[in-house]
Amino acid sequence: MRVLELPAGASPRHWGQVHGESFRGEVRALCAIRTYLCTRVGGFTDAEAVRTAARAHLPVLERYSRGLYDELCGIADGAGVTPADVVIANHYTDLRDLSPDASRWTPAPGAADGGCSVVWADSPTGRLLAQTWDMHATAIPFVMMLKVPPSGALPGAWLLTLTGCLGLAGMNSARTAIAINNLYSTDATVGVVWPAVVRRALHERTAAAARDRILAAPIGSGHHYFVADRAEAYGIETSGVLRKVIFAHPSSSDPGGAAAPRLGQIGPHQYCHTNHCLDGDVAAVSAISPTSTTRERMDWLGRSLGERELRDLGDVWTRLGSQDGWPKSVCTNMSTPENPHGTATCGAIAMNLDTGELWAAPGFTTHVAAERFAVPAAPAAAPAPSPEHP
């Protein structure tokens, strides 16, 4: 698997340039594939219509985080593509949900058919957070690990991502971690590119702070974000206009002071989520593809976790590689020679927040050994935030 370690002490723009230059061919190829898929899976008529929609997202990202905006533009510089192309590579799942009619676009609020499976457990060996990442099978060659160094007050992080993308899931040196699922929203709008939400959540040193950062983000479409640290954990479902905390652990950690939401909970110390909404309000503005395997995967994970609690990273890695019920299994491959872009498990990540161990691999994970990374714990205290990396 490709690994890129960004240089310490460099600016976000330079980080992006290093990223783009290191994987110029891969970034260009991924941009082209995802532009094409937006015209096949989404409602866009041609590539220029996709780029027009992508360009509308750039001012939102710039307002949300100038540092991440500069990094994305640096990736474009290094790869020799436009920033709009890199938005398409990063924001594909949300762009395909967006209406091609620009008159229907509205700014995302500041608060308020691929598939992935997320599991969390407070296990005997530590707090575990893991997920598969299912997407068009042609994304597999672009899977990589990205190391972001600490900068000023911001902790460093390791992330699973794609060449040209800011990050999909990962853990920072404060041992705060994030995992995601895609949800299909019928109220999608123009918002911040969602990998920037992942990266900015990992700027935080606690799960509660990451939760609040996500709830305040101008998210434009449906996602489930799960954030956790060594004490707390939160599941958040979003649509184009809604944000709901659906799970909080422990029960005293609910931000509203009421009884903590427990949707997705399996037993006293476990949780899982796939690609359908558990909150009724978010579900009302969401849809599920008729070919989706989300309910089958959720059922299997619920039974598996209920029958035997997770023990350690090896245990969760094995379960993420399960092919029980193939092809509607946790690890799957629905691509064919006639449909090479069919959904497949394109990678997985598993993290122990107490030990700092991180396992990851590209592609199918069944009987595949993970590559292992270490996330050393950062000091508890930190100086004032760096203005260069907002």
C-alpha positions in Angstrom: 0.0 0.0 0.0 1.2 3.5 -0.8 2.3 5.6 2.2 2.9 9.4 2.1 4.4 11.2 5.1 3.9 14.9 4.8 6.9 17.1 5.7 6.9 18.6 9.2 7.0 22.4 9.4 5.7 22.9 5.8 2.7 25.0 4.9 -0.6 23.3 3.9 0.0 24.4 0.3 3.3 22.7 0.3 1.8 19.6 1.8 -0.7 19.5 -1.1 2.0 20.0 -3.7 4.1 17.2 -2.3 1.0 15.0 -2.4 0.0 15.9 -5.9 3.6 15.6 -7.3 4.1 12.2 -5.6 1.1 10.7 -7.2 0.5 12.9 -10.3 -0.6 10.0 -12.5 -2.9 8.5 -9.9 -4.5 11.7 -9.0 -5.3 12.5 -12.6 -6.7 9.0 -13.2 -8.9 9.1 -10.1 -10.2 12.6 -11.1 -11.1 11.2 -14.6 -12.8 8.1 -13.2 -14.9 10.0 -10.7 -15.9 12.7 -13.2 -17.1 9.9 -15.6 -19.0 8.2 -12.8 -20.8 11.4 -11.9 -22.3 11.4 -15.4 -23.2 7.7 -15.0 -24.4 7.3 -11.4 -25.4 11.0 -10.9 -27.6 13.2 -13.0 -24.9 15.3 -14.7 -25.0 15.3 -18.5 -21.3 15.8 -19.2 -17.9 16.4 -17.5 -18.2 20.2 -17.7 -21.5 20.1 -15.7 -19.7 18.1 -13.0 -16.8 20.6 -12.9 -19.3 23.5 -12.6 -20.8 21.9 -9.6 -17.4 21.1 -8.1 -16.3 24.7 -8.5 -19.3 25.9 -6.5 -17.9 23.9 -3.5 -14.5 25.7 -3.4 -15.6 28.9 -1.7 -17.4 26.8 1.0 -14.1 24.9 1.7 -12.1 28.2 1.8 -14.5 29.6 4.4 -14.5 26.4 6.4 -10.8 25.9 6.6 -8.2 28.0 4.7 -5.5 25.5 5.6 -7.4 22.5 4.0 -8.4 24.7 1.1 -4.8 25.5 0.5 -3.8 21.9 0.8 -6.5 20.8 -1.8 -5.3 23.5 -4.2 -1.7 22.4 -3.6 -2.7 18.8 -4.6 -4.1 20.3 -7.9 -0.9 22.3 -8.5 1.3 19.2 -7.9 -0.8 16.9 -10.0 -1.4 19.4 -12.9 -5.2 19.4 -12.6 -7.6 22.1 -11.5 -8.9 22.5 -7.9 -12.4 21.6 -9.3 -11.0 18.2 -10.5 -9.6 17.5 -7.0 -13.0 18.4 -5.5 -14.5 15.8 -7.7 -12.0 13.2 -6.5 -12.7 14.1 -2.8 -16.4 14.8 -2.9 -17.6 12.2 -5.4 -20.3 10.5 -3.2 -21.8 13.9 -2.4 -21.6 15.3 -5.9 -23.5 12.4 -7.3 -26.3 13.1 -4.8 -26.5 16.8 -6.0 -29.1 17.9 -8.6 -27.5 18.9 -11.9 -29.8 21.9 -11.9 -27.8 24.8 -10.4 -31.0 26.7 -9.6 -31.8 24.1 -7.0 -28.5 24.5 -5.1 -28.7 26.2 -1.7 -25.9 26.8 0.8 -25.5 24.0 3.4 -26.4 25.1 7.0 -23.6 25.9 9.3 -25.2 23.8 12.1 -27.8 21.7 12.7 -24.5 3.3 -3.4 -21.3 2.4 -2.2 -21.3 1.1 1.3 -19.2 0.9 4.4 -19.5 -0.9 7.7 -18.4 0.7 11.0 -17.9 -1.0 14.3 -16.9 0.3 17.7 -16.3 -1.5 21.0 -15.0 -0.9 24.5 -13.1 -4.1 24.5 -10.9 -5.9 27.1 -7.8 -4.7 25.1 -8.9 -1.1 24.5 -11.4 1.0 22.7 -11.6 -0.2 19.1 -12.9 1.7 16.0 -12.9 0.0 12.6 -14.5 0.1 9.2 -14.5 -1.3 5.8 -14.5 1.2 2.9 -16.7 0.0 0.0 -16.7 2.0 -3.2 -16.5 1.6 -6.9 -13.9 -1.2 -7.4 -11.8 0.9 -9.7 -10.8 3.0 -6.6 -8.7 0.1 -5.1 -5.5 1.0 -6.9 -5.6 4.5 -5.3 -5.9 3.5 -1.7 -3.1 4.8 0.5 -2.1 5.9 4.0 -1.4 9.5 4.8 0.7 10.8 7.8 0.0 14.3 8.8 2.6 15.8 11.1 1.7 17.8 14.2 1.5 21.6 13.6 1.4 24.1 16.4 -1.5 23.0 18.6 -2.8 20.5 16.1 -2.0 16.8 16.7 -0.5 14.7 14.0 -2.6 11.9 12.5 -2.6 8.8 10.3 -5.4 8.5 7.8 -6.7 5.9 5.3 -7.3 7.8 2.1 -7.0 7.9 -1.7 -4.4 9.6 -3.8 -5.5 13.2 -4.2 -7.9 13.0 -1.2 -7.6 14.8 2.2 -8.6 11.7 4.2 -11.4 9.1 4.8 -10.9 7.8 8.3 -8.1 7.8 10.9 -6.7 8.6 14.3 -4.7 11.5 15.7 -1.9 11.6 18.3 -4.4 12.7 20.9 -6.0 9.2 20.3 -9.2 10.8 18.9 -10.4 8.8 15.9 -13.1 9.0 13.2 -14.8 6.6 10.9 -17.5 7.2 8.3 -20.4 5.7 6.3 -22.0 7.2 3.2 -25.8 7.9 3.4 -27.8 8.9 0.3 -29.6 12.2 0.9 -32.5 13.5 -1.1 -31.8 17.0 0.2 -28.2 17.3 -0.9 -26.9 20.8 -1.4 -23.6 22.6 -1.9 -21.4 22.1 1.2 -17.9 21.5 2.3 -16.0 18.6 0.7 -16.5 15.8 3.3 -12.9 14.7 3.6 -12.2 18.1 5.0 -14.7 17.4 7.7 -12.8 14.3 8.6 -9.5 16.1 8.7 -10.8 19.0 10.7 -12.4 16.6 13.2 -8.9 15.1 13.7 -7.7 18.6 14.7 -9.5 18.1 17.9 -8.1 16.4 21.1 -11.4 14.9 22.3 -14.4 13.1 20.8 -16.7 15.7 22.2 -14.9 18.5 20.5 -14.8 16.5 17.2 -18.5 15.9 17.6 -19.2 19.7 18.0 -16.9 20.4 15.0 -19.0 18.1 12.8 -22.3 19.4 14.1 -21.3 22.9 13.1 -19.9 22.0 9.7 -21.7 23.1 6.4 -22.1 19.5 5.4 -23.9 19.1 2.0 -25.1 15.5 2.0 -25.6 12.3 3.9 -23.0 10.7 6.1 -22.6 8.9 9.3 -19.6 10.1 11.3 -18.4 8.2 14.3 -15.9 9.9 16.6 -14.3 8.3 19.7 -11.5 8.8 22.2 -10.4 6.8 25.2 -13.4 8.0 27.2 -16.3 8.9 25.0 -17.8 8.0 21.6 -20.5 9.6 19.4 -22.4 8.6 16.3 -23.7 11.4 14.1 -26.0 11.1 11.1 -26.3 14.0 8.6 -28.2 14.9 5.5 -28.0 18.0 3.4 -29.7 20.0 6.2 -30.0 17.8 9.2 -27.4 16.7 11.9 -28.4 14.2 14.6 -26.4 12.6 17.4 -27.8 9.1 17.4 -25.4 7.4 19.8 -23.4 8.6 22.9 -21.2 6.6 25.2 -21.1 6.8 28.1 -24.7 7.7 28.9 -23.6 10.8 30.8 -22.0 12.2 27.6 -25.2 13.3 25.8 -24.6 17.0 24.8 -28.3 17.9 25.4 -28.3 16.6 29.0 -31.1 14.1 28.3 -30.9 10.4 28.1 -28.1 9.5 25.7 -29.2 8.2 22.3 -28.4 4.5 21.8 -29.3 3.8 18.2 -27.0 1.2 16.7 -25.9 -0.1 20.2 -25.2 -3.8 20.5 -25.0 -4.9 24.1 -23.5 -2.5 26.7 -20.2 -1.6 25.0 -20.6 -2.1 21.2 -22.0 -0.3 18.2 -22.3 -0.8 14.5 -23.6 1.2 11.5 -23.8 0.6 7.8 -25.5 2.7 5.0 -29.0 3.3 6.1 -30.2 5.9 8.6 -31.2 4.9 12.1 -32.7 8.3 13.0 -36.2 8.7 11.6 -35.9 12.4 10.8 -32.7 11.8 8.8 -34.2 8.7 7.2 -37.1 10.8 5.9 -34.8 12.8 3.7 -32.7 9.8 2.7 -33.0 6.8 0.4 -31.6 3.3 0.0 -30.6 1.9 -3.4 -32.7 -1.2 -4.3 -29.3 -3.1 -4.8 -27.8 -1.9 -1.5 -26.6 -4.6 1.0 -26.7 -2.2 4.0 -29.4 -4.1 5.9 -27.8 -7.5 5.4 -24.5 -6.2 6.6 -26.1 -4.5 9.6 -28.0 -7.7 10.5 -24.8 -9.8 10.2 -22.7 -7.4 12.3 -25.4 -7.1 14.9 -25.7 -10.9 15.3 -21.9 -11.4 15.3 -21.3 -8.7 18.0 -24.3 -10.0 20.0 -23.1 -13.6 20.0 -19.5 -12.7 20.8 -18.1 -9.4 21.9 -15.0 -8.0 20.1 -11.7 -8.8 21.8 -9.0 -7.1 19.9 -7.8 -5.7 16.6 -7.2 -9.2 15.2 -10.8 -10.1 16.0 -12.3 -7.0 14.4 -10.1 -7.4 11.4 -11.4 -11.0 10.8 -15.0 -9.9 11.1 -14.5 -7.0 8.7 -13.2 -9.6 6.2 -16.3 -11.9 6.6 -17.9 -13.2 3.4 -20.8 -14.8 5.1 -23.9 -14.2 2.9 -21.8 -13.4 -0.2 -22.3 -11.2 -2.1 -24.3 -9.3 0.5 -21.5 -9.6 2.9 -19.4 -7.3 5.0 -16.5 -7.8 2.6 -17.7 -8.0 -1.0 -17.0 -7.5 -4.7 -19.8 -6.8 -7.1 -17.6 -5.6 -10.0 -17.6 -7.7 -13.2 -15.7 -7.4 -16.5 -18.9 -5.8 -17.9 -19.2 -3.4 -14.9 -15.7 -2.8 -13.5 -17.0 0.1 -11.4 -19.3 -2.1 -9.4 -19.2 -1.8 -5.6 -16.4 -3.6 -3.8 -14.6 -3.5 -0.5 -11.7 -1.2 -1.4 -10.0 -1.2 1.9 -10.3 -1.3 5.7 -8.9 0.4 8.8 -9.0 -0.8 12.4 -7.7 1.3 15.4 -7.1 0.7 19.1 -7.4 4.1 20.7 -5.7 3.0 24.0 -2.6 1.5 22.5 -2.3 3.7 19.3 -2.2 0.6 17.1 -3.6 1.1 13.6 -4.2 -1.6 11.0 -5.0 -0.9 7.4 -5.0 -2.6 4.0 -6.3 -1.8 0.5 -8.8 -4.0 -1.3 -10.5 -7.1 0.0 -9.5 -7.9 3.5 -10.6 -11.6 3.7 -7.5 -13.6 4.8 -5.3 -10.6 4.1 -2.8 -9.4 6.7 -3.1 -5.8 7.6 -0.2 -3.3 7.4 0.5 -1.9 10.9 1.1 1.6 12.0 1.7 3.2 15.3 0.2 6.5 16.6 2.3 7.7 19.5 0.3 9.6 22.1 0.8 13.4 22.1 1.3 15.5 25.2 -2.0 16.4 26.9 -1.4 20.1 26.8 -0.9 22.2 23.7 0.1 25.8 22.7 -2.2 28.2 21.0 -3.5 27.2 17.6 -1.3 27.8 14.6 -2.8 30.5 12.3 -1.3 28.7 9.3 -3.4 25.5 9.8 -6.9 26.7 10.8 
